[in-house]
Amino acid sequence: MGKKRSRSPLELIGVFLLGILCGAFSYHLLSLSPSPSPEGGFTPAMLERWLENARGASIPVLAVSSGREPVGVVCTLACRVQPGEGYIYVGVDPMLVGFDFQDSDRRAVEVAARLAGYPLDEDGVGLKGCDVFFLVAGPGEKIRVEAIDGPSAGAATALAVLASLENRRIREGYAITGTVEEGGRIGQVGGILYKAQAAAERGINHLLVPKGQGVITVYKEVVWEPFPGFRWITYRPELVDLNEYAKRKGWNLQVVEVSTVEEAASLMLE
């Protein structure tokens, strides 16, 4: 194995200047996106205007807040594909999307391209002859989403790209949570119960989840008070069937397990 040649000071300066130019180039392209709302962040209505007369699609993205009392939220991911040089851009409301989220976008593009029969760029990352743009809008309510990160939106992202490439639409009332793995497999995620509740409250009636996660384990708090002034708290695991739970809660929600992006596309794309 050959050794890598060390760069000269002149070459390092050139790389630094190139980085500045690339940053300016990225900023210029992302300026094509809508301006954030006065309250901060993009709204779903802004994303719809951004997609007008464009080759693109939008899809619900389910997230869970961190903290002592997690809350599920429904955001919106928009994808637009246009002629370009094989780059992938993620529009950022400051701190809205993180590195894991961006990394899953790259794999989602790869999986969607394979399913659509679309060639990848020479480096195997972007689309040949096209740039892909992603924007994320918060729930548009009182909840202020400060950050979205993690790979659990990977499956939704792959479907948005696939819909854009094939000029199809996401079915109304459908959402999906799951990672996107090599070969298009959909991997397991956390917080599904919170995501299901958020989906039901937003009028989503079909929620696709990774295979095996239609039944999940939750931990119920058990308080033991053997005598006044002393409390012992433990957590007991319980299996919850999401469809049965939805019926008990009066949600108009059907939970469907899927194994691959291709299987999910057969249900969610029209």
Secondary structure, 3 states (H helix, E strand, C coil): CCCCCCCCHHHHHHHHHHHHHHHHHHHHHHCCCCCCCCCCCECHHHHHHHHCCCCEEEEEEEEECCCCCCCEEEEEEEEEEEECCCCEEECCCCCCECHHHHHHHHHHHHHHHHHHCCCECCCCCCECCEEEEEEEECCCCCCCCCCECCCCCHHHHHHHHHHHHCCCCECCCEEECCEECHHHEEECCCCHHHHHHHHHHCCCCEEEEECCCCEEEEEEEEEEEEECCEEEEEEEEEEEEHHHHHHHHCCCCEEEEECEHHHHHHHHEC
